[in-house]
Amino acid sequence: MSSAQVIFQVLGIREIFMMKKVVLFLGCLFVGGGLLAAEISKSDAAALLQKAEDNTCFYNTDMKGDYQIVHDKPGEGRNVISAILYRRDSQKKWTILITGPEKDKGKGYLQFDSNIWFYDPADKRFTFSSARDKFQNTNANTSDFAPQLYVSDYSMESYDEVKLGKFDCVVFTLKAVSKNVAYPELKLWVSKDDGLMRKREDYSLSHQRLRTIAVPSYQKVRNTEKEYSIPVNMVIQDHLRGKKINEKVEYEKTVISISNVVFEPVEDLVYTKPYLETMSVR
């Protein structure tokens, strides 16, 4: 079986996107990673990494978007979660309100003062969470919904120019300098022309690969001042959580789809515990 076939089988791309051209694109994205001669300077590589971080941060405005999180567990079926995300990156605040399925409606997450809280309306209690915690037992972490601080939280250990599918990229090896990160080491593929993250691998301290994230495409969203690049889908494969089916291990995967993104002011109340408490009873 070829590498492309393995990736397709594990990620289930044909089921997820139902579009042949996306399947072919992702095949190139995962398989095509040939190393090129390292011509980029260290200063240019550092600038590109800073741009990659800046592309995930919205410091001049609030952001609101609809999120669909599809979690596939081999042999157990699929769980679909709907949520609304609000972000105020300038104050390091964000709120996630779960709107479906019905049994989970009203649950939510809240970050403020560098703390993350999970709210369950069933017992009307807030419990402490962290950037490392899984979002609703999917393969996504709560940190995946926040700005990605590749420069602020990591040091650049190495970089190389590579070809990733149709993209000319720089692949970075990053090691954490902060204790508040979900993973101590990352490999990050960033396209050179726009500074967008195309692929990421998360590693443990012992250099074991834990997750792979791919972003097949981005959507452009403009407010009155600036145009932002937002992933259309994020495909997350978990290399630790899987099941043996027909003598073959199939790994769990989660696809995050983002739509209806707007950049405009949001009421301060949205980033508070009373907001989640109020919304849970509606």
C-alpha positions in Angstrom: 0.0 0.0 0.0 1.4 3.4 -1.0 2.0 6.3 1.5 -0.8 8.3 -0.1 -3.3 5.4 0.3 -2.3 5.0 4.0 -3.0 8.7 4.6 -6.3 8.6 2.8 -7.4 5.5 4.7 -6.4 6.9 8.1 -7.8 10.3 7.7 -10.9 9.3 5.8 -10.6 12.3 3.5 -13.0 11.0 0.9 -15.8 10.8 3.5 -15.0 14.1 5.1 -14.8 16.4 2.1 -16.6 14.5 -0.6 -14.6 16.4 -3.2 -12.1 14.6 -5.4 -9.9 17.7 -6.0 -9.5 18.2 -2.2 -8.6 14.5 -1.8 -5.9 14.9 -4.5 -4.6 18.1 -2.9 -4.3 16.5 0.6 -2.5 13.5 -0.9 0.1 15.9 -2.3 0.2 17.8 1.0 1.0 14.8 3.1 3.2 12.9 0.7 5.1 15.7 -0.9 7.7 16.9 1.5 11.0 16.8 -0.3 13.9 18.7 1.1 15.3 21.5 -0.9 18.6 23.3 -0.6 18.4 25.6 2.5 18.8 29.0 0.9 16.7 31.1 3.3 18.6 33.1 5.9 18.1 32.7 9.6 16.7 36.2 9.8 14.2 35.6 7.0 13.2 32.3 8.6 12.6 34.0 11.9 10.5 36.7 10.1 8.5 33.9 8.4 7.8 32.2 11.7 6.7 35.5 13.2 4.3 36.0 10.3 2.9 32.5 10.9 2.2 33.4 14.5 0.7 36.8 13.5 -1.6 35.1 11.1 -3.3 33.3 14.0 -3.7 36.4 16.1 -6.4 39.0 15.9 -5.2 41.8 18.3 -7.1 44.7 16.8 -10.6 43.2 16.8 -12.9 40.6 18.3 -13.6 37.5 16.3 -16.7 35.3 16.2 -17.2 32.1 14.2 -19.3 28.9 13.9 -17.3 25.7 14.5 -18.3 22.2 13.6 -16.1 19.5 15.3 -16.4 16.0 13.8 -14.8 13.3 15.8 -14.3 9.9 14.2 -13.5 6.9 16.4 -12.7 3.7 14.4 -15.3 1.1 15.0 -17.5 3.4 17.2 -18.9 5.9 14.8 -18.9 9.7 14.5 -19.7 12.4 17.0 -20.6 15.9 15.7 -20.3 19.0 17.9 -21.4 22.5 17.0 -20.1 25.5 18.8 -19.6 29.3 18.6 -16.2 30.7 19.3 -15.6 34.3 20.5 -12.0 35.6 20.8 -10.5 38.8 22.1 -6.8 38.2 21.6 -5.8 41.6 22.8 -6.9 40.6 26.3 -6.1 36.9 26.0 -9.8 36.0 26.4 -11.9 33.5 24.5 -15.3 31.8 25.0 -16.6 28.6 23.4 -20.4 28.0 23.7 -21.5 24.5 22.6 -24.8 24.6 20.7 -25.1 20.9 19.8 -25.8 18.1 20.1 -28.8 18.6 22.4 -27.2 16.6 25.3 -24.2 18.9 25.3 -26.0 22.2 24.6 -25.1 24.9 27.0 -21.7 23.5 27.9 -18.8 25.9 27.4 -15.2 27.0 27.9 -13.9 30.3 29.0 -10.4 31.8 29.2 -9.5 34.9 31.1 -6.6 35.9 33.4 -4.6 33.1 31.8 -7.0 30.5 33.3 -9.3 28.1 31.3 -12.6 27.1 32.8 -15.1 24.5 31.6 -18.8 25.0 32.5 -21.3 22.1 32.7 -24.9 23.3 33.1 -25.9 19.9 34.4 -24.3 20.6 37.8 -24.0 24.4 37.2 -20.3 24.3 38.1 -17.1 25.6 36.6 -14.1 23.3 36.7 -10.5 24.2 35.9 -9.1 23.1 32.5 -5.8 23.7 30.7 -4.4 24.1 27.2 -3.4 20.4 27.2 -6.9 19.1 27.9 -8.9 17.5 25.1 -11.9 19.4 23.8 -15.0 17.3 24.6 -12.8 14.1 24.4 -12.0 14.8 20.7 -8.5 14.9 19.3 -8.5 18.7 19.5 -7.1 20.5 22.5 -8.5 23.7 23.9 -5.3 25.4 22.8 -6.2 24.7 19.1 -8.9 27.4 19.4 -6.6 30.1 20.6 -3.7 32.1 19.0 -0.7 29.9 18.2 2.4 31.6 19.8 5.1 29.9 17.8 7.7 32.6 18.6 6.5 33.7 22.0 6.3 30.2 23.5 9.0 28.3 21.4 12.6 28.7 20.3 13.5 27.9 16.7 15.9 24.9 16.8 16.2 24.4 13.1 14.7 25.2 9.7 14.8 23.9 6.1 13.2 24.7 2.9 10.9 22.0 1.6 8.3 21.3 -1.0 5.0 20.2 0.5 2.6 19.3 -2.3 2.3 22.4 -4.4 3.6 24.7 -1.6 7.1 26.0 -1.2 7.5 25.8 2.6 10.0 26.2 5.4 9.7 23.4 8.0 10.7 24.5 11.5 11.6 22.5 14.5 10.5 24.3 17.6 11.1 23.6 21.3 9.0 25.1 24.1 10.4 27.8 26.3 7.1 28.2 28.2 5.5 25.7 30.6 2.0 26.7 29.4 2.1 24.9 26.1 0.3 21.8 25.1 3.3 20.1 23.5 7.0 20.6 24.2 8.2 20.2 20.6 6.6 21.0 17.2 7.4 20.6 13.6 5.8 23.3 11.6 5.4 23.6 7.8 4.8 27.3 6.7 4.3 28.4 3.1 6.8 31.0 2.2 4.6 33.3 0.1 1.9 33.9 2.8 3.2 32.7 6.1 0.3 30.3 6.6 0.7 27.0 8.5 0.0 24.1 6.2 1.0 21.2 8.4 2.1 20.6 12.0 3.3 17.7 14.0 3.2 17.7 17.8 5.8 15.7 19.8 6.5 14.6 23.3 9.7 15.2 25.3 10.9 11.8 24.2 10.3 12.9 20.5 7.3 10.7 20.0 4.9 12.0 17.4 1.5 12.6 19.1 -0.6 14.4 16.5 -0.5 15.6 12.9 -2.6 18.6 11.8 -3.2 19.6 8.2 -4.9 22.7 6.9 -5.9 22.1 3.3 -7.2 25.6 2.5 -7.9 29.0 4.0 -10.7 31.5 3.6 -10.2 35.2 3.4 -12.4 37.3 5.8 -12.2 41.1 5.7 -13.3 43.7 8.2 -13.1 47.5 7.7 -9.3 47.5 8.4 -7.7 44.2 7.4 -8.1 40.9 5.6 -7.6 37.8 7.7 -6.8 34.2 6.7 -8.9 31.6 8.5 -8.7 27.8 8.0 -11.7 26.3 6.2 -10.9 22.9 7.8 -8.3 21.6 10.2 -7.7 17.8 10.0 -6.2 16.4 13.2 -4.9 12.8 13.4 -4.1 11.4 16.8 -1.2 8.9 16.7 -1.9 7.6 20.2 -5.6 6.9 20.1 -6.7 4.2 17.7 -8.2 0.8 17.3 -7.2 -2.4 15.5 -9.8 -3.2 12.9 -9.3 -6.1 10.4 -5.7 -6.6 11.6 -4.9 -2.9 11.0 -4.6 0.0 13.4 -6.9 2.9 12.5 -6.3 6.2 14.3 -8.9 8.6 15.6 -9.3 11.8 13.7 -11.1 15.1 14.2 -12.0 17.6 11.6 -12.7 21.2 12.6 -14.7 23.2 10.1 -15.0 27.0 10.5 -17.7 29.2 8.9 -19.6 32.5 9.3 -16.5 34.3 10.6 -16.9 38.0 11.5 -14.5 40.5 12.9 -16.4 43.1 14.9 -16.7 44.2 18.6 -18.4 41.8 21.0 -19.9 42.7 24.3 -17.6 42.4 27.3 -20.2 40.1 29.0 -19.4 37.4 26.5 -16.1 36.8 28.1 -17.4 36.2 31.6 -18.8 33.3 33.6 -22.3 34.8 33.9 -22.6 34.7 30.1 -22.1 31.0 30.0 -24.5 30.5 32.9 -27.1 32.7 31.2 -26.8 31.0 27.8 -27.1 27.5 29.2 -30.7 28.0 30.3 -31.9 29.3 27.0 
